[in-house]
Amino acid sequence: MDRDDLVSARIKFAELFPAAVGSAVVLVTAPPVGNGSTPHEATHHLTKPATGRIVSDVLDSAVAET
């Protein structure tokens, strides 16, 4: 979540995007990030430690399930 980004100005998305029927996936609000003046460039997201942690957590849980 970037508090300065109008596209993601809503903090809690879970109520807008419920899990699919039968899915155990739960949407959580990630730690805040600052993406500068060009928030929608992929490099701003992909180079943040917070993004790396989230991706790592997802991959770790996917490996644990296999």
Backbone as JSON Lines, residues from 0, in Angstrom:
{"i":0,"aa":"M","n":[0.84,-1.16,0.0],"ca":[0.0,0.0,0.0],"c":[0.89,1.23,0.0]}
{"i":1,"aa":"D","n":[0.58,2.18,-0.86],"ca":[1.28,3.45,-0.92],"c":[0.25,4.54,-0.61]}
{"i":2,"aa":"R","n":[0.39,5.18,0.52],"ca":[-0.59,6.18,0.94],"c":[-0.68,7.36,-0.02]}
{"i":3,"aa":"D","n":[0.33,7.58,-0.84],"ca":[0.33,8.68,-1.79],"c":[-0.2,8.28,-3.16]}
{"i":4,"aa":"D","n":[-0.61,7.07,-3.33],"ca":[-1.07,6.56,-4.62],"c":[-2.6,6.48,-4.61]}
{"i":5,"aa":"L","n":[-3.24,7.31,-5.41],"ca":[-4.7,7.34,-5.4],"c":[-5.32,6.03,-5.86]}
{"i":6,"aa":"V","n":[-4.61,5.28,-6.68],"ca":[-5.13,3.99,-7.12],"c":[-5.25,3.02,-5.96]}
{"i":7,"aa":"S","n":[-4.31,3.09,-5.04],"ca":[-4.37,2.19,-3.88],"c":[-4.63,2.96,-2.59]}
{"i":8,"aa":"A","n":[-5.46,3.99,-2.69],"ca":[-5.74,4.83,-1.52],"c":[-6.56,4.09,-0.47]}
{"i":9,"aa":"R","n":[-7.29,3.09,-0.88],"ca":[-8.07,2.31,0.08],"c":[-7.12,1.36,0.8]}
{"i":10,"aa":"I","n":[-7.16,1.37,2.11],"ca":[-6.22,0.57,2.88],"c":[-6.65,-0.88,2.99]}
{"i":11,"aa":"K","n":[-7.93,-1.14,3.16],"ca":[-8.41,-2.51,3.35],"c":[-9.15,-2.99,2.11]}
{"i":12,"aa":"F","n":[-8.5,-3.85,1.33],"ca":[-9.09,-4.36,0.11],"c":[-9.88,-5.64,0.32]}
{"i":13,"aa":"A","n":[-9.71,-6.29,1.46],"ca":[-10.33,-7.61,1.68],"c":[-11.85,-7.57,1.51]}
{"i":14,"aa":"E","n":[-12.48,-6.51,1.94],"ca":[-13.94,-6.45,1.83],"c":[-14.39,-6.27,0.37]}
{"i":15,"aa":"L","n":[-13.51,-5.77,-0.49],"ca":[-13.84,-5.62,-1.9],"c":[-13.53,-6.87,-2.72]}
{"i":16,"aa":"F","n":[-12.57,-7.66,-2.24],"ca":[-12.11,-8.84,-2.97],"c":[-12.16,-10.07,-2.07]}
{"i":17,"aa":"P","n":[-13.35,-10.61,-1.85],"ca":[-13.44,-11.81,-1.01],"c":[-12.77,-13.0,-1.69]}
{"i":18,"aa":"A","n":[-12.36,-13.96,-0.89],"ca":[-11.73,-15.17,-1.42],"c":[-12.71,-15.94,-2.3]}
{"i":19,"aa":"A","n":[-12.17,-16.62,-3.27],"ca":[-13.01,-17.44,-4.14],"c":[-13.61,-18.59,-3.33]}
{"i":20,"aa":"V","n":[-14.74,-19.07,-3.76],"ca":[-15.41,-20.18,-3.08],"c":[-14.45,-21.36,-3.0]}
{"i":21,"aa":"G","n":[-14.27,-21.89,-1.81],"ca":[-13.4,-23.03,-1.6],"c":[-11.92,-22.67,-1.44]}
{"i":22,"aa":"S","n":[-11.6,-21.41,-1.53],"ca":[-10.2,-20.98,-1.42],"c":[-9.86,-20.63,0.01]}
{"i":23,"aa":"A","n":[-8.63,-20.95,0.4],"ca":[-8.15,-20.59,1.73],"c":[-7.33,-19.3,1.68]}
{"i":24,"aa":"V","n":[-7.23,-18.7,0.51],"ca":[-6.45,-17.48,0.34],"c":[-7.17,-16.32,1.02]}
{"i":25,"aa":"V","n":[-6.43,-15.56,1.82],"ca":[-6.98,-14.41,2.51],"c":[-6.16,-13.19,2.14]}
{"i":26,"aa":"L","n":[-6.81,-12.15,1.65],"ca":[-6.14,-10.92,1.29],"c":[-5.76,-10.17,2.56]}
{"i":27,"aa":"V","n":[-4.52,-9.77,2.66],"ca":[-4.06,-9.0,3.83],"c":[-3.46,-7.7,3.35]}
{"i":28,"aa":"T","n":[-3.52,-6.69,4.21],"ca":[-2.9,-5.42,3.9],"c":[-1.41,-5.53,4.18]}
{"i":29,"aa":"A","n":[-0.62,-5.31,3.15],"ca":[0.83,-5.41,3.28],"c":[1.4,-4.17,3.96]}
{"i":30,"aa":"P","n":[2.66,-4.26,4.38],"ca":[3.28,-3.08,4.99],"c":[3.29,-1.91,4.0]}
{"i":31,"aa":"P","n":[3.19,-0.68,4.51],"ca":[3.22,0.48,3.61],"c":[4.56,0.59,2.88]}
{"i":32,"aa":"V","n":[4.49,1.08,1.65],"ca":[5.7,1.34,0.87],"c":[5.58,2.73,0.27]}
{"i":33,"aa":"G","n":[6.71,3.31,-0.09],"ca":[6.74,4.58,-0.79],"c":[7.26,4.34,-2.19]}
{"i":34,"aa":"N","n":[6.48,4.67,-3.2],"ca":[6.88,4.39,-4.56],"c":[7.29,5.63,-5.35]}
{"i":35,"aa":"G","n":[7.5,6.73,-4.68],"ca":[7.99,7.93,-5.36],"c":[6.97,8.55,-6.31]}
{"i":36,"aa":"S","n":[7.46,9.31,-7.27],"ca":[6.59,10.07,-8.15],"c":[6.04,9.26,-9.32]}
{"i":37,"aa":"T","n":[6.54,8.05,-9.51],"ca":[6.04,7.18,-10.59],"c":[5.65,5.83,-9.99]}
{"i":38,"aa":"P","n":[4.56,5.82,-9.23],"ca":[4.22,4.63,-8.44],"c":[3.84,3.4,-9.23]}
{"i":39,"aa":"H","n":[3.51,3.53,-10.51],"ca":[3.05,2.35,-11.24],"c":[4.11,1.74,-12.14]}
{"i":40,"aa":"E","n":[5.35,2.18,-12.01],"ca":[6.43,1.52,-12.72],"c":[6.83,0.28,-11.93]}
{"i":41,"aa":"A","n":[6.94,-0.83,-12.59],"ca":[7.22,-2.1,-11.92],"c":[8.51,-2.06,-11.1]}
{"i":42,"aa":"T","n":[9.51,-1.34,-11.57],"ca":[10.79,-1.32,-10.84],"c":[10.64,-0.73,-9.45]}
{"i":43,"aa":"H","n":[9.7,0.17,-9.28],"ca":[9.5,0.74,-7.93],"c":[8.97,-0.31,-6.97]}
{"i":44,"aa":"H","n":[8.12,-1.19,-7.45],"ca":[7.57,-2.24,-6.59],"c":[8.56,-3.38,-6.41]}
{"i":45,"aa":"L","n":[9.18,-3.78,-7.5],"ca":[10.02,-4.98,-7.47],"c":[11.35,-4.78,-6.75]}
{"i":46,"aa":"T","n":[11.75,-3.54,-6.53],"ca":[13.03,-3.29,-5.85],"c":[12.87,-2.98,-4.37]}
{"i":47,"aa":"K","n":[11.66,-3.0,-3.86],"ca":[11.41,-2.71,-2.44],"c":[11.58,-3.96,-1.59]}
{"i":48,"aa":"P","n":[12.27,-3.84,-0.45],"ca":[12.41,-4.99,0.45],"c":[11.05,-5.56,0.89]}
{"i":49,"aa":"A","n":[10.06,-4.69,1.1],"ca":[8.74,-5.18,1.52],"c":[8.13,-6.07,0.45]}
{"i":50,"aa":"T","n":[8.32,-5.72,-0.81],"ca":[7.8,-6.55,-1.9],"c":[8.52,-7.89,-1.93]}
{"i":51,"aa":"G","n":[9.82,-7.85,-1.75],"ca":[10.6,-9.09,-1.73],"c":[10.15,-10.02,-0.62]}
{"i":52,"aa":"R","n":[9.85,-9.45,0.55],"ca":[9.38,-10.27,1.67],"c":[8.04,-10.92,1.34]}
{"i":53,"aa":"I","n":[7.15,-10.17,0.73],"ca":[5.83,-10.7,0.39],"c":[5.97,-11.82,-0.64]}
{"i":54,"aa":"V","n":[6.77,-11.59,-1.67],"ca":[6.98,-12.62,-2.7],"c":[7.62,-13.85,-2.08]}
{"i":55,"aa":"S","n":[8.6,-13.64,-1.2],"ca":[9.26,-14.75,-0.53],"c":[8.28,-15.55,0.32]}
{"i":56,"aa":"D","n":[7.43,-14.86,1.06],"ca":[6.43,-15.55,1.9],"c":[5.49,-16.4,1.04]}
{"i":57,"aa":"V","n":[5.05,-15.85,-0.09],"ca":[4.15,-16.6,-0.97],"c":[4.85,-17.84,-1.53]}
{"i":58,"aa":"L","n":[6.07,-17.65,-1.99],"ca":[6.81,-18.79,-2.55],"c":[7.1,-19.85,-1.49]}
{"i":59,"aa":"D","n":[7.47,-19.4,-0.27],"ca":[7.71,-20.35,0.81],"c":[6.46,-21.17,1.13]}
{"i":60,"aa":"S","n":[5.31,-20.5,1.17],"ca":[4.08,-21.23,1.49],"c":[3.7,-22.17,0.35]}
{"i":61,"aa":"A","n":[3.98,-21.78,-0.89],"ca":[3.67,-22.67,-2.02],"c":[4.57,-23.91,-1.99]}
{"i":62,"aa":"V","n":[5.83,-23.74,-1.64],"ca":[6.74,-24.88,-1.56],"c":[6.33,-25.8,-0.4]}
{"i":63,"aa":"A","n":[5.9,-25.2,0.71],"ca":[5.51,-25.99,1.88],"c":[4.27,-26.84,1.6]}
{"i":64,"aa":"E","n":[3.43,-26.39,0.67],"ca":[2.2,-27.11,0.34],"c":[2.46,-28.26,-0.63]}
{"i":65,"aa":"T","n":[3.64,-28.3,-1.25],"ca":[3.9,-29.35,-2.23],"c":[4.57,-30.55,-1.6]}
